């Protein structure tokens, strides 16, 4: 139960940060401040920053093996993303698999940073 609470709080932080960052990106896009390729990069970075925030918090609450906790958190996120992808698009492409791999690596690094920060406090 404690693990579910810890992962739920981390997912909540990730979700809130995704909403805030994508709202900012959408506002910039609406007013034509950013467009095209730069908009795509901002959306991608928004997701990565949100995952780093969530996995950092997840790793900070962990006791050991930050890479393993980051892998678990990343797999939870990947299950959600793949499920949504299959529901709405009904297919997986090589581009999506590369994107999911980057998300998983980002989650592992964020959790490793979080557990390192907890040990230093």
C-alpha positions as CSV (number, residue, x, y, z in Angstrom):
1,X,0.0,0.0,0.0
2,X,2.9,2.3,0.8
3,X,4.4,1.7,-2.6
4,X,1.1,2.5,-4.4
5,X,0.9,5.8,-2.4
6,X,4.4,6.7,-3.3
7,X,4.0,5.9,-7.0
8,X,0.6,7.6,-7.0
9,X,2.0,10.9,-5.6
10,X,4.8,10.8,-8.1
11,X,2.4,10.2,-11.0
12,X,0.3,13.1,-9.7
13,X,3.3,15.4,-9.7
14,X,4.1,14.3,-13.2
15,X,0.5,14.8,-14.4
16,X,0.3,18.3,-12.9
17,X,3.6,19.3,-14.4
18,X,2.5,18.0,-17.8
19,X,-0.7,19.9,-17.7
20,X,1.1,23.2,-16.6
21,X,3.9,22.8,-19.2
22,X,1.6,21.9,-22.1
23,X,-0.8,24.7,-21.1
24,X,2.1,27.1,-21.4
25,X,3.2,25.6,-24.7
26,X,-0.4,25.7,-26.1
27,X,-0.6,29.4,-25.1
28,X,2.6,30.2,-26.9
29,X,1.3,28.3,-29.9
30,X,-2.0,30.0,-29.9
31,X,-0.4,33.5,-29.9
32,X,2.0,32.3,-32.7
33,X,5.1,32.8,-30.5
34,X,6.3,29.4,-31.3
35,X,5.3,27.2,-34.2
36,X,6.4,24.2,-36.3
37,X,9.4,22.2,-35.3
38,X,10.0,24.3,-32.2
39,X,6.5,23.5,-30.9
40,X,7.1,19.8,-31.4
41,X,10.4,20.1,-29.4
42,X,8.7,22.0,-26.6
43,X,6.0,19.4,-26.3
44,X,8.6,16.6,-26.2
45,X,10.7,18.5,-23.6
46,X,7.5,19.2,-21.5
47,X,6.9,15.4,-21.3
48,X,10.5,14.7,-20.4
49,X,10.7,17.4,-17.7
50,X,7.5,16.1,-16.2
51,X,8.8,12.6,-16.1
52,X,12.1,13.8,-14.5
53,X,10.0,15.7,-11.8
54,X,7.9,12.6,-11.0
55,X,10.8,10.2,-11.0
56,X,12.9,12.5,-9.0
57,X,10.2,12.6,-6.3
58,X,9.8,8.8,-6.6
59,X,13.6,8.3,-6.2
60,X,13.8,10.7,-3.3
61,X,11.2,8.6,-1.4
62,X,13.1,5.3,-2.2
63,X,15.5,3.7,0.2
64,X,17.9,2.1,-2.3
65,X,18.6,1.3,-6.0
66,X,17.4,4.4,-7.7
67,X,17.8,3.0,-11.1
68,X,15.5,0.1,-10.3
69,X,12.9,2.5,-8.8
70,X,13.2,4.7,-11.9
71,X,12.8,1.6,-14.1
72,X,9.6,0.7,-12.2
73,X,8.2,4.2,-12.5
74,X,9.1,4.4,-16.1
75,X,7.4,1.1,-16.8
76,X,4.2,2.4,-15.1
77,X,4.3,5.4,-17.4
78,X,5.0,3.3,-20.4
79,X,2.1,1.1,-19.7
80,X,-0.1,4.1,-19.6
81,X,1.3,5.6,-22.8
82,X,1.2,2.4,-24.8
83,X,-2.3,1.7,-23.6
84,X,-3.4,5.2,-24.8
85,X,-1.5,4.8,-28.0
86,X,-3.2,1.5,-28.8
87,X,-6.6,2.8,-27.9
88,X,-6.5,6.0,-30.0
89,X,-4.1,5.0,-32.8
90,X,-4.3,1.2,-32.9
91,X,-0.6,0.8,-33.9
92,X,3.0,1.0,-32.6
93,X,5.7,2.5,-34.9
94,X,9.4,2.5,-34.6
95,X,9.3,6.2,-33.8
96,X,7.0,5.5,-30.8
97,X,9.3,2.8,-29.5
98,X,12.3,5.2,-29.7
99,X,10.2,7.8,-27.8
100,X,9.2,5.3,-25.1
101,X,12.9,4.2,-24.7
102,X,13.9,7.9,-24.2
103,X,11.1,8.2,-21.6
104,X,12.3,5.1,-19.8
105,X,15.9,6.3,-19.7
106,X,14.7,9.8,-18.5
107,X,12.8,8.1,-15.7
108,X,15.7,6.1,-14.6
109,X,18.0,9.1,-14.6
110,X,15.5,11.2,-12.7
111,X,15.1,8.6,-10.0
112,X,18.8,8.2,-9.7
113,X,19.1,11.9,-9.1
114,X,16.4,11.8,-6.6
115,X,17.9,9.0,-4.5
116,X,21.3,10.8,-4.7
117,X,19.7,14.0,-3.4
118,X,18.0,12.1,-0.6
119,X,21.3,10.6,0.5
120,X,23.0,14.0,0.5
121,X,20.2,15.6,2.7
